[in-house]
Each structure stands twice: as structure tokens, then as C-alpha cells.
Amino acid sequence: MSPRTRLPSALLISLSLWGAGCGASQATSTAPRPPTRAEAPEVRAEPDAPEDPIGRAPNRVERAAVQRLVREAAATRQLEPSRAIAVRVAGAQQIASRLAGQLDADDVEQARQEYTALGLLPPGLDLRTLLKELLAEQVVGFYDPERHDLVIRDDAARSLSRIGLSPELMQGRVALVHEIVHALQDQRLGLAEAMDADRDTDEEDAFHSLVEGDATLAMIGWLLGRAGQSLGELTQDPQRMLALRQLGAPSGRRLLEAPRIVQVSLLAPYLQGLGFCAALHARGGFAAIDRAYARPPVSMEQVMHPQKYLDQEEPEAVALPNLPALEADGFQPLLDDTLGELEMGVYLGRGTETGVDEDAAAGWGGDRLRVYRNADRFAVVWLSTWDDQQEAEQAESAARRAQGASSVEERDGERVIRIGRALLILRGVPVTQQADVVAALEESMRRLSDSTQLAPR
């Protein structure tokens, strides 16, 4: 979803499926040995928390178990901690409250307006409550890069003292390995500082795909290491990686009931991010992923098609001019954004069985969207470019089909116009203003369509 509603790094989806896909059922008690480095600090789970501590300190047994997982995660991810990791144990509601407190009410409301204007959220949806419910349902533990502490749900912490390899016990350990990797990213790769950067939706989705894909890949590597298998062999096999990603279906009643844009945008950093990081790992191991933090992907196009990242192919710059006809009619600009290939696919999939049309979105070249507001009415002007005219025609066809998911009243304000490889989508624009809006954009569309050299953002 929009960066304004980006959940903290806490949702780990379908852990039991990940385990099944990685041979966890064959796991042994053998864990990867951490590399010995004289300069590395002692690895220990630290009970002291920063300001505003949550829950309690781990007990002796829990602390020892977390310490062992830190060593194993550091060895798998090949990132040595630079300092102790603060660990706290808290209840599910405490965790949900902490995470929900990081969701700014004004930002969530703005995001709700954006996706409602696009027809991707039902009018009147309480998005903040939905996100809180998702947090309470999904989170086993999380690393907070603002407070630099690892918070573990109390039942998961208690399970650390049990012996066995049941799916329930492994689920908690796998989740903690994932979150420990986030702590290592923070200490060694500047995660906290990078998360504060100002990004549009597409670039934010891409950055979080790097972060979550990295931690998910390391989590899988940890599982494989316990089974005596090689992560490198897996990442060198694209078909096995694709099959593994497809196992990560939504889990949890509330997530399954959520609108498709919520499901896709929450899962993509894990699933699409896994494929992206696996492609980097296949070429240079975790060192290649480390280098990506210095040059993160700038679009989900680069994440979904890693070769474009490797070739440094960036999205095409798309700009929207002022539209005085709308403003004269009382519509004021609310926000500008770039949604990218991932979320364009959700829009183009409106009304379809899956709710996503990846094929139609695959030729995306760049986009810019502006939402206008007039009292309780919204208008959307969305201009996009495509790799060639054929791709634009396919997107145009999907956009016209998506109109069928709108109410009869909404369709009056909708138009889909293509000029060459430039595509314009209007929603909520009064019929009396549509001709003037299209006229104001025709020159930009022809210029974009005639351009053969993609201009990076």
C-alpha cells in the first residue's frame, strides 16, 4: 500500500508453508556455525530496553534461546552484529498497540482516500482498524528500528524453551530469525535511516521488498542449513524459487477477507522481494544484497524483473500539468503519487477472479497519479507510459474491462484514452470537465508516446 500506511516490519506470512517448502520437516539439530571473527562483539540477547519499554525482559532460558538464534541468523545472513540486541517479551495486544501507534491517523486517512478514489477500497472502510486487526492477527514478533529493540510475543517466547521440531515450535523460531535479520540490517546496513527517506508508493514498495525479501531469504537459508542443504543451490534454480514463492498464499482470516490491494501490497515485499533478493544472491551471495542497500531498487518493476535492476533500467519520468478546468470546478489537488507496476496490476485486475492482472501491467514504463477532492467527491487523473504500443493496448483493454467493476453512477466520470504508448485513466471527473482535462494532457501524452529514450526518474 501507500508508504503512508506502510506497516512496520512485522508481518511474516504463511510461516508453516515456508517451512514446508524449505525442507524444515527434515531438519536436524545441526545449525550453521557462526564464522569466527576476532573483531566481532560478543553476541548476546540484551534484556535492557530503550525508552518506552514494552512488556518484560526475557527470562534466562528465553534469553539463551534468543542468543543462540542471533548467532545462527548472523552466520546465515553473513552479517555480524555490532552491538547487543535489546529483547523484550510482550502480549499480542501490547505488540499490536505499539505497532498501531506508528500508524499516523492523518496519513492513513489520506491513503484511504487515495485507494477509495481508485475503487480499490470500499467507501467508508475503516482502514486504521483493519490494519490494527491485521497486526494483532499476524505478528509473532517484530524488530522496531526506531527503538532498536526486538519484541517477541509471549507465547512464542515461551515456546523457545520447548524441545522438538513441531510446525508450531518451528514457526516461532523462523519468525524470530526473520526479525533478527532486521536487527542486523539496522546495525550494519543503516535500515533505520533508510526507512525515513521520502518516497512515492512505488519506490517505497520496492525498498521494503529489498528489506523483507532479504530477511525472508535468510530465514529460508537458516531452515536449509538445519537440514544440511545449501541456499546457493536453491537461488541458482529459478524454477524452485518460483515454486517456493507461490507457496506464500495469504493466511489468517482477516487478511483473507481484506481488499485485494491490502493483500497484494502487504505480501509483495515478502514474495516479490524474495525473488529479487534470490536473483541477487545467485549472482553474488549475500554480499550482492548488501550492496543493494547502497543502491536500492527504485520501482517494483525492478523488483519483479530483477534483470532491469541489474541493467540499471529505471522507470520513465511522467509528470502531470496543472489542470485549471478541474480547479475551476471546485476540485483541489489532494496528492500526487506513483503506484508502479505492482499496484497498477491490482487496478487493472478489478472485477477479475484473481483481482490482479499481472500480464496487463507487465509492460508498465512509468506513471503519475493525482487525486483531487471537492467536498466528499474525488477525481483521479492517472497518466502512464508503456514499453511499446502493443503493451499500451493491452493495458487499455484491461482498464476498460476494469470499468465494469464500477457502479453505473461512477462510470459517468470514467474515461480511458490511449495515444500511442501513453495511457490516461480518469475517474470521478465530471462529464462537463472531461474534454478540457483530456485537451490539457494531449500534448504530454503525444510527447511521451513519441519518446523512444526512456527518461529515468
N, C-alpha and C positions, 0 to 999 in steps of 0.2 A: 504494500500500500504506500501511500504518500510518505515521504520522510517525516512529515509532521505527526504521523501515527505509528512510526516505526517502533515496534515493541522492543524492550531491552533484550539483550542476547540471552534468551531464556527458554524458548520453545524448541524442544527436541522431539520431533515427530516420529511415531512408529518405531520405537526403540526395539521392540521384540522382533519386528520384521527385519531391521538392520542386522540384528544378531543372527537371525536365521539365514540371511543372505551371506553372512561372512564366515560361516562355519563355527559359530560360537558353541553349537551343540557338541562339537568335537574338542572343545577347549580342554587344555590340561592345566595343571597348576604352575606350569612354567611361564614366567613373564619375561619380557625383554630386559636384558641387563642394561642399566644406565651406563653411558660412557664415562670413563674416569677422567676428570679434568681437575688438575690441582687448583686452578683458579676459581672453580665453581664454588659458590657458597653452600653451606650445609642446607639440604632440602628438609624442611620441616613444616608441618601444619601449625600455624600460629593461632592460638585462641584469642589473642588481643584484637579487638575490632576498632575501626576508626570512629569518628564522631557518629552519633545516632546509631548505636549498635542495635542489632536485631536479634531476637531470640537469646540463645545461651552459647557458651563456649562448648566445644566438643569434649566429651569425656576422654579418658586415657585410651580406651580401646578404639573409639572413633578417630581420635587424633592419630593413632598409629596407623590405622587403615588408610586414612587420607594421605598420610605421609608416604605410604607405600605407593598409592595411586599417583601422587605427584612425581615420584621417581620414575615410575613406569611411563607416565604420559610424557615427561620430559625426554626420556630416552626414545620413545616412539616418534615424537614430533621433532626431535633433534634441536630443542631449544632449552638451554639450561636456565633455570630461574636465577634472577639477580638478587632476589631478596625473599624472605619468607612470605607465604601467602596467608593472609588472615582468613580464618574459617569460623563461621557461625552456623548454628543449627536452629531452625525455626519451623513453626507450623505452616500449613498450606495457606491459611488466611493471612498470616503475617507476611508471607512472601508475596501473595497477591496484592496486599495493601502497599508494600514497599514498591513493587513494580508499577502499580496503578498510579502511585504518587508521581511517577516520572512522565505520566501522560498529561500534558498541558491541556486543560479544558478548551481553551480558545483554539489551539492547534487542531485538536480532534474535531471540533465543530467545523472548522474550515475544511478539513479533509472530508468530513461527512457531506458538506455542501458540494464539494467538487465531484465526488463519486455519485451523489444523488442526481446532480445535473446531467451526468453522463448516462443515467439509467442503470448504473451498476449497483446501487444500493436502493432499497425501497424507501419512499418518502416517510419521514418520521422515525426511522430506525435510531435507536439509542446506541450509537457506535461506542461510546465510552463504556457503557455497561457490558456490551458484547465483548470488548477487549478485556475487561476485568474478568469476565467469566472464562474466557479462553485461557487467561493466565492461571486462574485457580484450577482449571481442569488439566493443564498440560505440564506445569513446571515441576520437575523433580529437584532441581537446584539451578542456581544461576550465579554467574560472576558479574559483579557490579563494577564497571570500570571507573565510575565516578568516586566510589568509596574504596575501591580496590579490595573488596572482600568477596570470598566465595561463600555463598549461603546454600545450605543443604536442607531439604525438607526432613523433618524429624523422623518419619518412618523410614526414609532412605538411609539416614544416618544410623538408625538402629540396626538396619539390615547388614551394615558393614561388619558387624561382629559375628554374623552367622556364617557357617561353613556350608558350602555347596555351590552348585552351578545351575540352580533352577532359573527359568526365564525371569522370574521376579527379582531375584538377587542380582543377576547379571544386568538387568535393566537399570538398576540404581547405580551400579559401578560404571556402566557405559556412559550414563548421563554425566556422572562426575568427571570422567576422563575428558569428555567434551568441554565441560566448563573449566576444568583445569587448564586446558589448552588456551582458552580465552585469557586466563590469568597470565600465561606465558606470552601470549601475543601482546598483552598490555605492557609487560615488563620489558620485553626485548624488541617489539616492533612498533611501539607507540600507538597502541589501539585507542586509548582514551583520547589523546589529542586528535587523532584522525577522525574519530566519531563526531567531533564538534564542528567539522567543516560544513559549510553551507552548500547543499546540493539539491538539484531537482530530483523528482521521483525516480527517473530512470537511472541517474548516476548513483543515487542512494541505494536503490535495489542492487546495483552492480557491486558497490562497495560491500554491502552486507553479504552478498553472495561469496565474495572472497573470504570474508571473516568466518562465516558459518560453514562454507564449503571446506575451508582449511581444517576447522575443528572436527567436522564430520569425517573427513578423510583420515585424520589422525586417530579418531575413535575407531574407525574400521581397521586401521593399522594395528591398533592395540589388540583388538579382537583376533586378528590374524596372527599376531605374534604369540598369543596364548595358545593358538592351535598349531604353531610351528610353521606357519605359512608366510609368504613374502608379499608385502604390499606392492613392491615394484612389479612383480609378476602380474598382479591384478591391474594396475594402472596402465600396463603395456598392452592390455587386452580390451579395446574399446567396447566390444560386444558384451563382455562380462560386466563392465562398468555400467553400460546402458541397462542391462537386466537388473543390476543392483539398484540403480536409481528408480526403476519402475516399481520396486517393492515398497517405496516410501509413500504409500497412499495415506490420505488423511485418517487420523484416528481421534477418538473422543467424540461424544455425542454432540457437543456444542460446535466443534469445528466442522463436523459433517453437515450440520444444519446451517452453517454460516453462508452468506452470499459467496458466489464463486470468486469474486475479486478478493475477498478476505482469504479464502483458502489458498488461492494461487500465490498471492503476494507473501503470505506467511511461509508457505512451503518452498517457494523458489530459492531463497538463499541456501537452504539445505540441499535440495535436489539438483537444481541447476548449478549451484555453487560447487557441489561435489564433482560434477562433470568437468567444470572449469579447472578446479584445482587438481583433479586427476590428470588432465591433459598437461598441465604444467609439471606435475610430478613425473610423468612419463618421460619428459624431456630433460629434467634436471634435478629430480628428487625434491625434498623439502626446501633446499636452497633456492630453487626456482620460485617457489611460493613466497619465500622470504623477500625476494627481490620485487615481487609484485606489490608489496606494501609501499615501496618507494614509487611505483608507477601503477596505481590501481586501475582496474578496468573502468571505463567512463560510461559504459552503457551495457544494458542487458544483452544487446546484440553481441558484444564482445564475449560476454559470459556464455551465452547459448551457442556461440560459434567461436570457440577459442582460437582458431586459426586467425580470425580477424584481429584479435588482441595481439597475437604473436607477430602479425604483419603490420601492426600499428595502424590499422584501418579504423578511423574514427567516424562517428556519425556526422551527417551533413547538418550544417547550421541552418535552422529555419527561424525566421523572425516574423512577427505579426505587426502590421502597421496600426496606427490609431484608426478607430472606426467611428467617426463622428456621428454617423446615422444612428447607431445604437445608443450612444450617449445622449443624443438629442431626444431620444425616445424615453429617457429616464434610466437607462441601464448604465451602471458604473462598473468599471473593472474590479473584480474581486481578487483574482490571482492569475498568474501565468505559470505554466508548468510544461515539462516534457515527460511523457509517460513511457515512451520506448516500446520496443518490440514485445516484451512480456505482457504489459498491460494493454497494449493495442490488441493483442491476441484475445484477451478477455472481452474487450468491447466488440470485436468482430465476431466473437462466438456467441453473442447474445441470441437467445432463442434456440440454440442448437442443443443436442442431447448432452454433450460434454461441457458446454458453457465456455469453451475455448476453441479458437480456430488458429492453431499454430502455423498451418500451411499458408493461410492468407496473410499472416503477419510476418512470415519469414523473409519477405523482400523489403522490409522496412529500411528506410535510409535515414530518416530524421523526422522530428515532429515538434510542433509548438502548439499549445492549447491555451486559450484564455477563457475564463469563466466570468460572466457579467451577472450582476444582480440588480433587480428592480423590485423593491419590497420583498414579496415572497416568491417572486419568479426568477428563474435563472435562464441565461442564454450561454451557449457554448460555441466558440469558433475554434476549429481544430484543423490545422494545416499540416500535412505530412508529405514527405517525398519517398519514392520507392526506387529500387535499384534500376528498374527499366520500366517501359510502358506495360509490358505484359504483367509484371508484378503489380503495378498500379491498377490494372484492370481487374486482377484477381481480388485485390483489396477493395476495390469499388463494388464488386459484386457482393462480397461479404458484408460490406457496410450497408448496402441496400437491403440485404436479407435481414440484417440486424434491426432495421427499421420496423420489421414485422413484430418485434418484441415490444414495441411501444404501443401505448394506448392510441385510440383514434384521435383524441384531442392533441396528444403530443406530436403526432405525425404532421400536423399542420405547420409546426415550427421546425421540421427537419428537412434538410436537403443534403444530397451527396453529389458533388461536382468534381469531375476529373478533367485536367488539362495535361495531356502527355503523361508524365510520371508524377505529377503533383495531384494530391487528393485533398479536397476540402469537405469537411463534415460540419454541418450546422445543426444545433439542437436548441429548441426554445427560442429561436429568433422569430419575431413577429413577421407574418407574411408580408406586411407592408414595408418592412425594412430589408427583406432578403435580397432584393435586386441591388440595392445600394451597397450592402455588405459584400456581395459577390463582385460587384464592379470595383470596389476598393481593393480586392485581393487578386484580381485577374492578372495584373502586371507582375506581382510577386510570383504567382503560380507559373506564368509563362517563363519568367527568368529562371526559376528553379528547374522547370522541366527542360529548358534548353541547355542548362549547365551539364557538361559532361565530366567535369572535375569536381568530385565531392569535396566540399569545404568543411574541414573539421570544426567542431565547436571550440 
